[in-house]
Amino acid sequence: MEYLHAFWVGGLICVVAQILIDLTKLTPARILTGCVVLGALLSAVGLYQPFADFAGAGATVPLPGFGHLMVQGVREAVDSKGAIGILTGGLTAAAGGITAAVFFGFIAGLIGKSGFKK
């Protein structure tokens, strides 16, 4: 049952983002940033964790889950390191994902061809 919940919740998040891309004049970058900020805000008020517990990867893998991960990292770092955790916690928690994105982006850049199509 948890696979089903992950599938439909993750799909619903993607559908909402696609509808925003299709029906508004918002750029994809603004929509993606809005998703991260929404996840961070919901996590800050304590609503995202129960949602993530219900939907599993369907809530933690999409971009709102990245915002939630950053807020959780800041909370843990502030508890253990004090005020410096505000600056370091989010990046420490998301370091694996950020590193993977940079690495695979680099690989895709090596494989792909640059330039405009004629």
C-alpha positions as CSV (number, residue, x, y, z in Angstrom):
1,M,0.0,0.0,0.0
2,E,2.9,2.4,0.7
3,Y,4.0,2.1,-3.0
4,L,0.5,3.1,-4.1
5,H,0.5,6.2,-1.8
6,A,4.0,7.2,-3.0
7,F,2.9,6.8,-6.6
8,W,-0.3,8.9,-6.4
9,V,1.1,11.6,-4.1
10,G,4.3,12.1,-6.2
11,G,2.2,12.1,-9.3
12,L,-0.2,14.6,-7.9
13,I,2.7,17.0,-7.0
14,C,3.9,16.7,-10.6
15,V,0.5,17.3,-12.0
16,V,0.0,20.4,-10.0
17,A,3.4,21.7,-11.1
18,Q,2.6,20.9,-14.8
19,I,-0.7,22.7,-14.5
20,L,1.0,25.8,-13.2
21,I,3.5,25.6,-16.1
22,D,0.7,25.2,-18.7
23,L,-1.9,27.7,-17.3
24,T,0.1,30.5,-15.8
25,K,2.8,32.8,-17.0
26,L,5.1,31.7,-14.2
27,T,8.5,30.4,-15.4
28,P,9.4,26.8,-14.6
29,A,12.2,28.1,-12.4
30,R,9.8,30.1,-10.3
31,I,7.5,27.1,-10.0
32,L,10.3,24.8,-8.9
33,T,11.5,27.4,-6.4
34,G,8.0,27.8,-5.1
35,C,7.8,24.0,-4.6
36,V,11.0,24.1,-2.5
37,V,9.8,27.0,-0.4
38,L,6.4,25.5,0.1
39,G,8.0,22.3,1.4
40,A,10.2,24.3,3.7
41,L,7.2,26.3,5.0
42,L,5.1,23.2,5.6
43,S,8.0,21.6,7.4
44,A,8.6,24.7,9.6
45,V,5.0,24.6,10.8
46,G,5.2,20.8,11.3
47,L,2.8,19.7,8.5
48,Y,5.3,18.1,6.1
49,Q,6.6,15.3,8.3
50,P,3.1,13.6,8.7
51,F,2.6,14.0,5.0
52,A,6.0,12.4,4.3
53,D,5.3,9.6,6.8
54,F,2.0,8.9,4.8
55,A,3.4,9.2,1.3
56,G,7.0,8.1,1.7
57,A,9.1,8.7,-1.4
58,G,6.1,10.3,-3.1
59,A,6.6,13.3,-0.7
60,T,10.3,13.2,0.0
61,V,11.7,12.8,-3.6
62,P,9.9,15.7,-5.4
63,L,11.1,19.3,-4.8
64,P,8.9,20.1,-1.7
65,G,10.8,17.2,-0.1
66,F,14.1,19.0,-0.7
67,G,12.7,22.1,1.2
68,H,11.6,19.8,4.0
69,L,15.1,18.1,4.1
70,M,16.8,21.5,4.4
71,V,14.6,22.6,7.3
72,Q,15.1,19.4,9.1
73,G,18.9,19.7,8.6
74,V,18.8,23.3,10.0
75,R,16.8,22.1,13.0
76,E,19.2,19.3,13.9
77,A,22.3,21.5,13.4
78,V,20.9,24.3,15.6
79,D,20.2,21.7,18.3
80,S,23.7,20.3,18.2
81,K,25.9,23.3,17.1
82,G,23.9,26.4,18.1
83,A,23.3,29.4,15.9
84,I,26.0,28.4,13.3
85,G,23.7,25.5,12.4
86,I,21.4,28.0,10.7
87,L,24.0,28.5,8.0
88,T,25.4,24.9,7.8
89,G,22.5,22.6,8.6
90,G,20.6,22.8,5.3
91,L,23.6,22.3,3.2
92,T,25.0,19.4,5.3
93,A,21.6,17.6,5.2
94,A,21.3,18.0,1.4
95,A,25.0,17.5,0.5
96,G,24.5,14.1,-1.0
97,G,21.7,15.3,-3.3
98,I,23.5,18.4,-4.3
99,T,26.7,16.5,-5.1
100,A,24.8,14.0,-7.2
101,A,23.1,16.7,-9.2
102,V,26.4,18.5,-9.9
103,F,28.1,15.2,-10.8
104,F,25.4,13.9,-13.1
105,G,25.0,17.3,-14.7
106,F,28.7,17.3,-15.4
107,I,28.5,13.8,-17.0
108,A,25.5,14.9,-19.1
109,G,27.5,17.9,-20.2
110,L,30.3,15.7,-21.3
111,I,28.0,13.3,-23.2
112,G,25.7,15.9,-24.8
113,K,26.5,18.3,-27.6
114,S,26.5,22.0,-27.0
115,G,25.3,24.6,-29.4
116,F,22.1,25.7,-31.2
117,K,20.2,23.5,-33.6
118,K,20.0,24.9,-37.1
